[in-house]
Amino acid sequence: FSNIGSKSGKELNMDLEKIFNIKIPKVRTSYDLMVDFLSQNNYKNIYHYGNQKVQKKLTKKFNNIHFEKENKKFDAVIFTSLISNNWISKTQDALNIIISNNPDVLLGNPDRISINPPYSFTVSLFHDAILEMSRKFNNKHNYFEFGKPHLTNEKLNIELNDKVVFIGDNPWTDIDQGKKLKHKTVLIKKNNHNINFNNPDFIVNSLNELL
């Protein structure tokens, strides 16, 4: 599972197969969970905060997703990826829609920070800033985050007696997720990691070492 709001598990699986020349039985992403959620909810108009490549994919699946404000009343706003063009005006539009329409707010990638310096912006930082600003106007929203560390055993198709280990290089998502679900965890250590962060069960220096 990967916290990617811009690629499906099928797309990511193809990328991984090219890199490692190995077939992975099943890959799921935050994008997949978000699409499942949208399919199950009857939103009338959804404002999409993300880049145009993701917009094209979403509009092939849904006819109620909009990239422009268009004087519509929106009942949901989704954040999938960083905007490549006109990001200031798009961010202002998202803020004003959230303040004036009181929509559900959906985050397709809950990674708050990159794990290695130089640290970079993620779409979740814009999501958090916009929500915090909207709260100054006493706005309260239903909001949903799709991905680690907010997954359940059910979402991951983990059965009660399954033997599971969570492996990852991000203590804020991978290790935290494993701890929440009470499974064993393995942290692939980076130079900047505090090895005691979230207390992983095992620490390795590389995935090769673990394998």
Beta strands, then each sheet from edge to edge (+ up, - down):
strand 1: 46-49
strand 2: 65-66
strand 3: 76-79
strand 4: 104-107
strand 5: 143-145
strand 6: 165-168
strand 7: 184-188
strand 8: 202-204
sheet 1: 2+ 1+ 3+ 4+ 5+
sheet 2: 6+ 7+ 8+
end
